[in-house]
Amino acid sequence: MSEEDVRKDAIQRHVIGGESPKIICKSINRSKQWFFKWLKRYKSGASDWYQEQSRAPKTSPSGIAQEAKDRIILTRQHLEASPYAQIGVSAIKWELKKLGLPFPSDRTINRVIKDEGLVKKNSPMSAKGWSIPISPRLCAATTFTKWTLLDHVTSKATADSIR
């Protein structure tokens, strides 16, 4: 006997046969909550009351229409093609506003850009030509010692390797 047949049988025994919920639940090894859930669905009048309903959310709050995604992506690509243009969220919103098009929140634009692989992370140090040490062992600590001789200040720098 399938689960749907168990539900139909339990409700028929109560509605048509007049059997008490306690006896029905005990005989089919189900809880009272289970029984009253299906009795409530039966009384709703739906023709498919005995079928399980989806538990998935009916809406996706973080979802965005494909048309809006395409607009964001095209705007970003257009900005990247310009030599000195800003390409961030503010620039995308500005361009969409200039065109009179609606634009989503900053977080949504960031999510779309990230999902499409359009995020380019640059280290602030690499942009200035600085090298970033790979390991702390490769770093050197510099200590400055200052001597005052008469009216003359001399500095000496020494590098001690960190172990």
C-alpha positions in Angstrom: 0.0 0.0 0.0 1.5 3.4 -1.0 1.7 6.4 1.3 -1.1 8.1 -0.7 -3.4 5.0 -0.2 -2.7 5.1 3.5 -3.7 8.7 3.7 -6.9 8.1 1.7 -7.8 5.0 3.8 -7.3 6.8 7.1 -9.4 9.8 6.2 -12.2 7.5 4.7 -12.2 5.5 7.9 -12.8 8.7 9.9 -15.2 10.5 7.6 -17.3 7.6 6.3 -16.8 5.0 9.1 -16.8 7.4 12.0 -13.7 5.8 13.5 -11.8 7.9 16.1 -8.5 9.5 15.1 -6.7 7.8 18.1 -7.7 4.3 16.9 -6.8 5.1 13.2 -3.4 6.5 14.2 -2.6 3.5 16.4 -3.6 1.0 13.7 -1.5 2.6 10.9 1.4 3.6 13.2 1.1 7.4 12.6 0.9 10.4 14.8 -2.2 12.5 15.5 -0.4 15.5 13.9 -0.1 13.4 10.7 -3.7 12.5 10.8 -5.0 16.0 11.4 -2.7 17.4 8.7 -4.3 15.2 6.1 -7.8 15.7 7.5 -7.3 19.5 7.1 -6.2 19.0 3.5 -9.2 16.7 2.8 -11.5 19.4 4.2 -9.9 22.0 2.0 -11.8 20.5 -1.0 -8.8 20.1 -3.3 -9.0 17.1 -5.6 -5.4 16.1 -5.0 -5.5 16.6 -1.2 -3.7 13.3 -0.6 -0.6 14.2 -2.6 2.5 15.6 -1.0 3.0 19.3 -1.7 6.4 20.8 -2.6 8.4 22.3 0.2 10.4 24.5 -2.1 10.0 28.2 -1.8 7.5 29.7 -4.1 9.7 32.7 -4.8 13.4 33.2 -4.9 14.2 36.5 -3.2 17.8 36.6 -4.4 16.7 35.8 -8.0 16.9 38.3 -10.8 15.3 38.2 -14.3 17.6 37.0 -17.1 16.9 40.3 -18.9 18.3 42.3 -16.0 21.3 40.0 -15.8 22.0 40.6 -19.4 21.7 44.4 -19.0 24.2 44.3 -16.2 26.7 42.1 -18.1 26.5 44.2 -21.3 27.0 47.4 -19.3 30.0 46.0 -17.5 31.5 44.8 -20.8 30.9 48.2 -22.4 32.6 49.9 -19.5 35.6 47.5 -19.7 36.0 48.3 -23.3 36.5 52.0 -22.5 40.2 52.7 -21.7 39.9 54.8 -18.5 36.3 54.0 -17.4 35.4 52.8 -13.9 33.9 49.3 -14.0 32.5 48.8 -10.5 28.9 48.7 -9.2 28.6 52.5 -9.0 29.6 52.9 -12.6 27.2 50.2 -13.8 24.3 51.9 -11.8 25.3 55.3 -13.3 25.2 53.9 -16.9 21.9 52.2 -16.3 20.4 55.4 -14.8 21.6 57.5 -17.7 19.8 55.1 -20.1 16.7 55.3 -18.0 16.7 51.6 -17.2 15.9 50.2 -13.8 18.8 48.8 -11.7 18.9 46.4 -8.8 20.7 46.8 -5.5 24.5 46.9 -5.2 24.7 43.5 -3.8 22.7 42.0 -6.6 24.9 43.6 -9.2 28.0 42.3 -7.4 26.5 38.8 -7.3 25.7 38.9 -11.1 29.2 40.1 -11.9 30.8 37.4 -9.7 28.6 34.6 -11.1 29.6 35.6 -14.6 33.3 35.6 -13.8 33.7 39.3 -14.5 35.4 40.1 -11.2 39.1 41.0 -11.6 40.9 41.0 -8.3 44.1 43.1 -8.2 46.2 43.2 -5.1 46.8 46.9 -4.1 50.5 46.1 -3.7 50.9 44.6 -7.1 49.3 47.6 -8.7 52.1 49.8 -7.3 54.9 47.4 -8.4 55.5 46.0 -4.9 56.3 42.4 -4.4 54.3 40.4 -2.0 56.3 37.8 0.1 55.1 34.3 -0.4 56.2 33.1 3.0 56.9 34.9 6.3 60.3 33.2 6.4 61.3 35.2 3.3 60.6 38.5 5.0 63.4 40.5 6.6 63.0 42.6 9.7 64.8 45.9 9.6 66.0 47.5 12.8 67.1 51.1 12.9 69.7 52.3 15.4 70.3 55.9 16.0 73.6 57.5 17.3 74.0 61.0 18.2 77.6 62.3 17.9 78.0 65.9 18.8 75.6 67.8 16.5 75.5 65.0 13.9 72.8 62.2 13.7 73.8 59.0 12.0 71.4 56.1 11.2 72.4 52.5 10.7 69.9 49.9 9.2 70.5 46.2 9.7 68.4 43.4 8.3 67.8 40.4 10.5 66.1 37.4 9.0 63.1 36.1 10.7 63.3 32.4 11.7 
